[in-house]
Amino acid sequence: MRETPEEIAALQALLDASHARATGHLRSIITDERTLSAEELVQLLTGMKVLSVATVTVHGEPRISALDGHFLHGTWTFGTAGGSAKARHLERRPAVSVAHIDGEDLALFSHGTAELLPPGPARDEVDAHWTAHYGSSPFSWGDDIRMYRLRMSWATAYASKRDELLRSRGVQPR
């Protein structure tokens, strides 16, 4: 967990605003009893998580693929090879939808913009985190590895059995 109190507060504000403007249908599924707080999310989303990342082709066709993701500072980080179709899509059309779904237990659905991390302290921190997890830097995995941070504009978190999930994973409820 690397989130500051300010990052957790910003994530909570985004979750609250997103839930408030969600459709009635979505709110009938993701009820208050099934909603996770930002504080709970940052405790639950440690380590590598499999993400479904949706991009759009030049012809407006959706494409989805799975990526490793790490939740850092209240948002997802993920990477891909510069020669991948996903990298081409993100370069021209950085709007994405990103979901982490852990069966019926937990889900975080989000929309936003994928920001390429340029060289500097933010990318260095992401690289250090990923290197500690995998035992090698993602930048050593190919000639043109690109790391992204999701700038979320909408997000909702779901747990079908919220209290049971939190107890089973040792997370204190809000």
KOLDO-832395 format. One record per residue: residue in three letters; x, y, z of N, C-alpha, C in turn; residue number from 1. Coordinates in pm, whole numbers. Example, Ala and Ser with C-alpha at 12.3 -4.5 7.8 and 13.67 -1.06 7.14 Angstrom:
REM residues 2
- resn,n_xx,n_yy,n_zz,ca_xx,ca_yy,ca_zz,c_xx,c_yy,c_zz,resi
- ALA,1319,-569,780,1230,-450,780,1320,-330,780,1
- SER,1285,-225,708,1367,-106,714,1290,3,787,2
END
This chain:
REM residues 174
- resn,n_xx,n_yy,n_zz,ca_xx,ca_yy,ca_zz,c_xx,c_yy,c_zz,resi
- MET,84,-118,0,0,0,0,89,124,0,1
- ARG,86,201,-105,170,321,-118,88,449,-122,2
- GLU,-40,437,-100,-128,554,-114,-115,648,6,3
- THR,-113,776,-25,-115,878,79,-260,901,121,4
- PRO,-281,964,236,-419,996,275,-491,1080,168,5
- GLU,-417,1169,102,-478,1253,-3,-519,1168,-124,6
- GLU,-436,1069,-161,-470,982,-273,-591,895,-242,7
- ILE,-600,847,-117,-716,768,-76,-841,855,-78,8
- ALA,-830,978,-30,-945,1070,-31,-989,1101,-174,9
- ALA,-894,1121,-264,-929,1149,-404,-996,1028,-468,10
- LEU,-946,908,-440,-1008,787,-493,-1149,771,-437,11
- GLN,-1167,799,-309,-1301,789,-250,-1396,889,-314,12
- ALA,-1349,1010,-338,-1434,1111,-403,-1474,1065,-543,13
- LEU,-1380,1005,-617,-1411,953,-750,-1513,840,-742,14
- LEU,-1493,746,-649,-1588,635,-633,-1728,688,-599,15
- ASP,-1735,785,-508,-1865,842,-468,-1932,913,-584,16
- ALA,-1856,995,-657,-1913,1069,-769,-1956,974,-881,17
- SER,-1878,872,-906,-1912,775,-1011,-2039,699,-974,18
- HIS,-2049,657,-849,-2169,584,-804,-2292,674,-812,19
- ALA,-2276,800,-778,-2389,893,-780,-2442,915,-923,20
- ARG,-2354,912,-1022,-2400,934,-1159,-2419,805,-1240,21
- ALA,-2409,691,-1171,-2433,563,-1237,-2582,547,-1266,22
- THR,-2613,460,-1359,-2753,435,-1392,-2822,363,-1277,23
- GLY,-2953,371,-1278,-3031,299,-1178,-3005,150,-1183,24
- HIS,-2987,98,-1304,-2959,-45,-1319,-2830,-82,-1247,25
- LEU,-2723,-6,-1269,-2596,-35,-1203,-2609,-22,-1052,26
- ARG,-2677,83,-1006,-2694,102,-861,-2782,-7,-800,27
- SER,-2867,-72,-879,-2947,-183,-824,-2860,-308,-804,28
- ILE,-2749,-317,-874,-2656,-429,-859,-2548,-395,-757,29
- ILE,-2487,-279,-774,-2380,-237,-682,-2445,-146,-578,30
- THR,-2509,-210,-482,-2577,-140,-373,-2475,-96,-268,31
- ASP,-2519,-17,-172,-2429,27,-66,-2365,-91,6,32
- GLU,-2438,-202,22,-2385,-320,91,-2280,-394,7,33
- ARG,-2275,-365,-123,-2181,-432,-212,-2073,-338,-265,34
- THR,-2066,-218,-212,-1968,-120,-256,-1847,-123,-164,35
- LEU,-1730,-114,-222,-1606,-109,-145,-1557,35,-137,36
- SER,-1499,70,-25,-1442,204,-8,-1300,207,-64,37
- ALA,-1248,326,-82,-1111,343,-130,-1012,279,-33,38
- GLU,-1034,298,94,-945,240,195,-945,87,186,39
- GLU,-1061,29,164,-1069,-117,148,-1001,-162,19,40
- LEU,-1023,-88,-88,-963,-123,-217,-811,-127,-212,41
- VAL,-750,-25,-154,-604,-21,-154,-545,-134,-72,42
- GLN,-621,-186,23,-575,-302,99,-597,-432,22,43
- LEU,-702,-437,-58,-735,-558,-134,-654,-572,-262,44
- LEU,-614,-461,-321,-549,-464,-453,-398,-455,-444,45
- THR,-339,-536,-359,-193,-540,-348,-140,-651,-437,46
- GLY,-18,-637,-482,42,-738,-568,-9,-726,-711,47
- MET,27,-824,-793,-15,-824,-933,-160,-868,-944,48
- LYS,-235,-798,-1026,-374,-832,-1055,-390,-840,-1207,49
- VAL,-467,-935,-1253,-493,-946,-1396,-600,-843,-1432,50
- LEU,-567,-761,-1532,-658,-657,-1579,-711,-693,-1717,51
- SER,-835,-657,-1742,-890,-656,-1877,-887,-511,-1921,52
- VAL,-811,-484,-2026,-793,-346,-2073,-854,-336,-2213,53
- ALA,-948,-244,-2230,-1015,-225,-2358,-965,-97,-2423,54
- THR,-919,-112,-2547,-876,1,-2629,-964,5,-2754,55
- VAL,-938,102,-2841,-1019,119,-2962,-927,131,-3083,56
- THR,-963,59,-3189,-885,66,-3313,-914,196,-3388,57
- VAL,-838,220,-3493,-857,338,-3578,-998,338,-3640,58
- HIS,-1058,220,-3655,-1192,210,-3714,-1302,213,-3607,59
- GLY,-1265,243,-3483,-1363,251,-3375,-1407,116,-3321,60
- GLU,-1333,11,-3352,-1366,-123,-3304,-1299,-147,-3169,61
- PRO,-1372,-200,-3073,-1313,-226,-2941,-1221,-348,-2944,62
- ARG,-1117,-342,-2863,-1026,-454,-2846,-998,-468,-2697,63
- ILE,-1003,-591,-2648,-976,-615,-2507,-867,-719,-2494,64
- SER,-782,-701,-2396,-678,-799,-2370,-645,-797,-2221,65
- ALA,-577,-901,-2178,-538,-913,-2038,-396,-862,-2020,66
- LEU,-375,-793,-1912,-243,-739,-1877,-219,-757,-1728,67
- ASP,-93,-764,-1688,-60,-754,-1548,-81,-609,-1506,68
- GLY,-140,-590,-1389,-159,-456,-1336,-118,-450,-1191,69
- HIS,-70,-336,-1151,-35,-311,-1011,-104,-181,-971,70
- PHE,-174,-184,-858,-247,-68,-809,-153,12,-720,71
- LEU,-114,130,-767,-19,215,-695,-71,357,-690,72
- HIS,-65,417,-574,-108,556,-557,-254,577,-601,73
- GLY,-337,476,-577,-479,491,-603,-522,471,-746,74
- THR,-436,409,-828,-474,381,-967,-391,266,-1022,75
- TRP,-428,220,-1139,-358,109,-1202,-234,155,-1276,76
- THR,-130,72,-1273,-17,84,-1363,-12,-46,-1442,77
- PHE,23,-35,-1570,33,-153,-1656,129,-122,-1769,78
- GLY,177,-226,-1833,274,-206,-1940,247,-295,-2059,79
- THR,313,-264,-2169,305,-345,-2290,426,-312,-2377,80
- ALA,448,-394,-2476,557,-371,-2571,517,-260,-2668,81
- GLY,611,-177,-2704,585,-67,-2796,535,-110,-2932,82
- GLY,567,-232,-2975,522,-281,-3104,386,-348,-3101,83
- SER,322,-352,-2986,192,-419,-2974,81,-332,-3032,84
- ALA,-27,-398,-3071,-145,-325,-3118,-196,-232,-3007,85
- LYS,-194,-280,-2884,-241,-198,-2772,-162,-68,-2761,86
- ALA,-29,-75,-2778,53,46,-2772,15,143,-2883,87
- ARG,-10,91,-3003,-51,178,-3114,-186,243,-3083,88
- HIS,-280,165,-3030,-411,221,-2995,-395,332,-2891,89
- LEU,-317,304,-2785,-302,400,-2676,-230,527,-2720,90
- GLU,-140,513,-2815,-68,631,-2864,-163,728,-2934,91
- ARG,-257,674,-3009,-350,757,-3087,-480,788,-3015,92
- ARG,-526,693,-2933,-654,705,-2864,-635,653,-2721,93
- PRO,-593,738,-2629,-558,690,-2495,-676,660,-2402,94
- ALA,-799,683,-2448,-915,650,-2364,-925,498,-2353,95
- VAL,-942,449,-2229,-948,306,-2203,-1055,275,-2099,96
- SER,-1096,150,-2099,-1173,94,-1989,-1087,-18,-1931,97
- VAL,-1079,-22,-1799,-995,-120,-1731,-1079,-186,-1622,98
- ALA,-1075,-319,-1619,-1149,-393,-1516,-1059,-498,-1455,99
- HIS,-1070,-511,-1324,-1012,-625,-1253,-1132,-696,-1192,100
- ILE,-1148,-823,-1229,-1261,-901,-1180,-1206,-1028,-1118,101
- ASP,-1232,-1045,-990,-1188,-1163,-915,-1312,-1247,-885,102
- GLY,-1358,-1319,-987,-1478,-1401,-973,-1596,-1318,-926,103
- GLU,-1673,-1374,-834,-1787,-1304,-775,-1745,-1221,-654,104
- ASP,-1617,-1236,-613,-1573,-1176,-488,-1551,-1025,-496,105
- LEU,-1484,-981,-601,-1435,-843,-604,-1422,-797,-747,106
- ALA,-1459,-672,-773,-1437,-614,-906,-1415,-464,-891,107
- LEU,-1328,-413,-974,-1311,-269,-988,-1321,-239,-1137,108
- PHE,-1424,-165,-1175,-1447,-124,-1312,-1410,23,-1324,109
- SER,-1335,59,-1427,-1293,199,-1438,-1279,240,-1585,110
- HIS,-1295,368,-1606,-1275,430,-1737,-1181,548,-1715,111
- GLY,-1107,582,-1818,-1017,696,-1806,-922,706,-1922,112
- THR,-806,763,-1894,-704,786,-1994,-575,717,-1950,113
- ALA,-516,641,-2041,-387,579,-2014,-278,681,-2043,114
- GLU,-199,712,-1943,-89,808,-1958,43,733,-1964,115
- LEU,116,751,-2072,249,692,-2084,339,758,-1979,116
- LEU,407,676,-1901,495,730,-1798,630,766,-1861,117
- PRO,665,895,-1864,795,934,-1919,905,907,-1817,118
- PRO,1029,903,-1862,1139,886,-1767,1130,993,-1658,119
- GLY,1157,951,-1535,1152,1043,-1423,1114,971,-1296,120
- PRO,1094,1044,-1187,1069,982,-1056,945,892,-1052,121
- ALA,835,933,-1116,714,850,-1112,738,716,-1180,122
- ARG,801,719,-1298,830,594,-1368,932,511,-1292,123
- ASP,1031,577,-1231,1131,506,-1152,1065,431,-1036,124
- GLU,967,494,-972,898,428,-861,819,307,-910,125
- VAL,749,322,-1022,674,210,-1080,771,98,-1118,126
- ASP,881,132,-1181,982,33,-1220,1034,-40,-1097,127
- ALA,1065,31,-991,1117,-32,-869,1013,-128,-809,128
- HIS,887,-88,-810,781,-173,-756,768,-301,-840,129
- TRP,761,-285,-972,749,-400,-1061,872,-490,-1052,130
- THR,990,-430,-1044,1115,-507,-1034,1116,-589,-906,131
- ALA,1071,-531,-796,1065,-605,-670,968,-723,-681,132
- HIS,860,-705,-754,761,-812,-768,811,-924,-860,133
- TYR,870,-890,-974,906,-989,-1075,1051,-1035,-1068,134
- GLY,1136,-959,-999,1277,-996,-993,1359,-941,-1108,135
- SER,1294,-866,-1197,1366,-798,-1305,1283,-678,-1347,136
- SER,1351,-580,-1401,1282,-459,-1446,1200,-489,-1570,137
- PRO,1077,-440,-1578,1000,-459,-1701,1070,-399,-1822,138
- PHE,1153,-298,-1800,1225,-236,-1911,1335,-326,-1967,139
- SER,1365,-435,-1896,1463,-532,-1947,1395,-642,-2029,140
- TRP,1265,-638,-2042,1190,-745,-2108,1180,-726,-2259,141
- GLY,1227,-616,-2310,1222,-590,-2453,1284,-455,-2484,142
- ASP,1292,-425,-2615,1356,-301,-2659,1271,-177,-2636,143
- ASP,1140,-192,-2640,1052,-75,-2632,934,-106,-2541,144
- ILE,962,-117,-2411,857,-144,-2313,798,-11,-2269,145
- ARG,668,-5,-2266,597,117,-2226,515,90,-2101,146
- MET,529,179,-2007,454,170,-1881,353,284,-1877,147
- TYR,233,251,-1831,123,347,-1828,66,357,-1688,148
- ARG,6,470,-1662,-74,493,-1542,-214,530,-1590,149
- LEU,-315,472,-1529,-453,505,-1564,-496,629,-1488,150
- ARG,-536,731,-1560,-595,851,-1499,-746,827,-1503,151
- MET,-800,779,-1392,-942,740,-1387,-1034,861,-1388,152
- SER,-1140,850,-1467,-1244,953,-1468,-1376,897,-1416,153
- TRP,-1384,765,-1402,-1502,697,-1348,-1457,564,-1293,154
- ALA,-1511,525,-1179,-1474,396,-1120,-1581,351,-1021,155
- THR,-1602,222,-1019,-1692,164,-920,-1634,31,-874,156
- ALA,-1645,6,-744,-1590,-115,-684,-1704,-199,-628,157
- TYR,-1693,-330,-644,-1801,-422,-613,-1749,-544,-538,158
- ALA,-1824,-587,-439,-1801,-715,-372,-1938,-776,-343,159
- SER,-1964,-893,-398,-2097,-952,-381,-2127,-982,-235,160
- LYS,-2026,-1025,-160,-2040,-1052,-16,-1932,-972,55,161
- ARG,-1952,-843,58,-1851,-747,104,-1791,-785,239,162
- ASP,-1875,-800,340,-1823,-826,475,-1746,-957,482,163
- GLU,-1795,-1059,413,-1726,-1188,409,-1591,-1174,340,164
- LEU,-1587,-1102,229,-1462,-1079,157,-1360,-1008,246,165
- LEU,-1402,-902,311,-1310,-826,395,-1256,-912,509,166
- ARG,-1344,-988,574,-1300,-1075,683,-1199,-1179,631,167
- SER,-1231,-1242,517,-1146,-1349,465,-1008,-1299,422,168
- ARG,-998,-1172,387,-870,-1117,342,-803,-1026,446,169
- GLY,-860,-1026,567,-798,-953,677,-804,-802,664,170
- VAL,-908,-751,599,-923,-607,580,-1028,-555,676,171
- GLN,-994,-448,745,-1089,-384,836,-1194,-309,757,172
- PRO,-1323,-334,783,-1427,-256,711,-1419,-108,744,173
- ARG,-1473,-28,651,-1472,117,672,-1546,157,796,174
END
